[in-house]
Amino acid sequence: MKNLILKRIYDEPEESDGYRILIDRLWPRGISKEKAHLDEWLKELAPTTELREWFDHKEERFEEFSNRYKDELKQHSEQINYIKELTKKQQVCLLYGAKDEKHNQAIVLQSYLETL
């Protein structure tokens, strides 16, 4: 999807990030609100606590996690449409705290947005 990028919240903010949205349910450890440079925090778009705890960032569970998370995202059409509308006007950066940059909810959310 054009105008949509992913970035770890721990990476330095850049002007090219555009509109910065944190998509984690929990506030990332060690990051102050000032250092985060957030425009918005959409914690309702994060996986449920139950799903997050089940996944436990285990790579072998990622495919099943992705399927379950996409099912959860269907309940958040208002926020999904909101992000899609933002990307029509400007660069949007979805921020996440996970260490694994290939197996996390931001990857799944980006993929989900691209299929709509």
Contacts in CASP RR format, 6 or more apart in sequence:
PFRMAT RR
TARGET T0000
AUTHOR 0000-0000-0000
METHOD contacts of the structure
MODEL  1
MKNLILKRIYDEPEESDGYRILIDRLWPRGISKEKAHLDEWLKELAPTTE
LREWFDHKEERFEEFSNRYKDELKQHSEQINYIKELTKKQQVCLLYGAKD
EKHNQAIVLQSYLETL
1 87 0 8 1.000
1 110 0 8 1.000
1 113 0 8 1.000
1 114 0 8 1.000
2 87 0 8 1.000
3 87 0 8 1.000
3 88 0 8 1.000
3 90 0 8 1.000
3 91 0 8 1.000
3 92 0 8 1.000
4 83 0 8 1.000
4 87 0 8 1.000
4 91 0 8 1.000
4 92 0 8 1.000
4 94 0 8 1.000
4 110 0 8 1.000
4 113 0 8 1.000
5 17 0 8 1.000
5 91 0 8 1.000
5 92 0 8 1.000
5 93 0 8 1.000
5 94 0 8 1.000
6 93 0 8 1.000
6 94 0 8 1.000
6 95 0 8 1.000
6 96 0 8 1.000
6 106 0 8 1.000
6 107 0 8 1.000
6 110 0 8 1.000
7 17 0 8 1.000
7 93 0 8 1.000
7 94 0 8 1.000
7 95 0 8 1.000
7 96 0 8 1.000
8 95 0 8 1.000
8 96 0 8 1.000
8 97 0 8 1.000
8 98 0 8 1.000
8 99 0 8 1.000
8 101 0 8 1.000
9 22 0 8 1.000
9 24 0 8 1.000
9 28 0 8 1.000
9 31 0 8 1.000
9 36 0 8 1.000
9 95 0 8 1.000
9 96 0 8 1.000
9 97 0 8 1.000
10 28 0 8 1.000
10 31 0 8 1.000
10 97 0 8 1.000
13 20 0 8 1.000
13 36 0 8 1.000
13 37 0 8 1.000
16 91 0 8 1.000
17 91 0 8 1.000
17 93 0 8 1.000
18 39 0 8 1.000
18 90 0 8 1.000
18 91 0 8 1.000
18 92 0 8 1.000
18 93 0 8 1.000
19 39 0 8 1.000
19 40 0 8 1.000
19 86 0 8 1.000
19 90 0 8 1.000
19 91 0 8 1.000
19 92 0 8 1.000
19 93 0 8 1.000
20 36 0 8 1.000
20 37 0 8 1.000
20 38 0 8 1.000
20 39 0 8 1.000
20 40 0 8 1.000
20 93 0 8 1.000
20 95 0 8 1.000
21 38 0 8 1.000
21 39 0 8 1.000
21 40 0 8 1.000
21 41 0 8 1.000
21 42 0 8 1.000
21 83 0 8 1.000
21 92 0 8 1.000
21 93 0 8 1.000
21 94 0 8 1.000
21 95 0 8 1.000
22 28 0 8 1.000
22 36 0 8 1.000
22 38 0 8 1.000
22 40 0 8 1.000
22 41 0 8 1.000
22 42 0 8 1.000
22 43 0 8 1.000
22 95 0 8 1.000
22 96 0 8 1.000
23 42 0 8 1.000
23 43 0 8 1.000
23 45 0 8 1.000
23 46 0 8 1.000
23 94 0 8 1.000
23 95 0 8 1.000
23 96 0 8 1.000
23 105 0 8 1.000
23 106 0 8 1.000
23 109 0 8 1.000
24 43 0 8 1.000
24 46 0 8 1.000
24 95 0 8 1.000
24 96 0 8 1.000
24 97 0 8 1.000
24 105 0 8 1.000
25 43 0 8 1.000
25 46 0 8 1.000
25 47 0 8 1.000
25 48 0 8 1.000
25 49 0 8 1.000
25 52 0 8 1.000
26 43 0 8 1.000
28 36 0 8 1.000
28 97 0 8 1.000
36 95 0 8 1.000
38 95 0 8 1.000
42 79 0 8 1.000
42 83 0 8 1.000
44 76 0 8 1.000
44 79 0 8 1.000
45 73 0 8 1.000
45 76 0 8 1.000
45 79 0 8 1.000
45 80 0 8 1.000
45 109 0 8 1.000
46 52 0 8 1.000
46 105 0 8 1.000
47 55 0 8 1.000
47 65 0 8 1.000
47 68 0 8 1.000
47 69 0 8 1.000
47 72 0 8 1.000
47 105 0 8 1.000
48 72 0 8 1.000
51 65 0 8 1.000
51 68 0 8 1.000
51 69 0 8 1.000
51 72 0 8 1.000
52 105 0 8 1.000
54 61 0 8 1.000
54 65 0 8 1.000
55 61 0 8 1.000
55 62 0 8 1.000
55 65 0 8 1.000
57 98 0 8 1.000
57 99 0 8 1.000
57 100 0 8 1.000
57 103 0 8 1.000
57 104 0 8 1.000
59 100 0 8 1.000
59 103 0 8 1.000
62 103 0 8 1.000
65 108 0 8 1.000
66 108 0 8 1.000
66 111 0 8 1.000
69 105 0 8 1.000
69 108 0 8 1.000
69 109 0 8 1.000
70 108 0 8 1.000
70 112 0 8 1.000
73 80 0 8 1.000
73 108 0 8 1.000
73 109 0 8 1.000
73 112 0 8 1.000
80 112 0 8 1.000
80 113 0 8 1.000
80 116 0 8 1.000
83 92 0 8 1.000
83 94 0 8 1.000
83 113 0 8 1.000
84 113 0 8 1.000
84 116 0 8 1.000
86 92 0 8 1.000
87 113 0 8 1.000
94 106 0 8 1.000
94 109 0 8 1.000
94 110 0 8 1.000
95 106 0 8 1.000
96 104 0 8 1.000
96 105 0 8 1.000
96 106 0 8 1.000
97 104 0 8 1.000
98 104 0 8 1.000
98 105 0 8 1.000
98 106 0 8 1.000
END
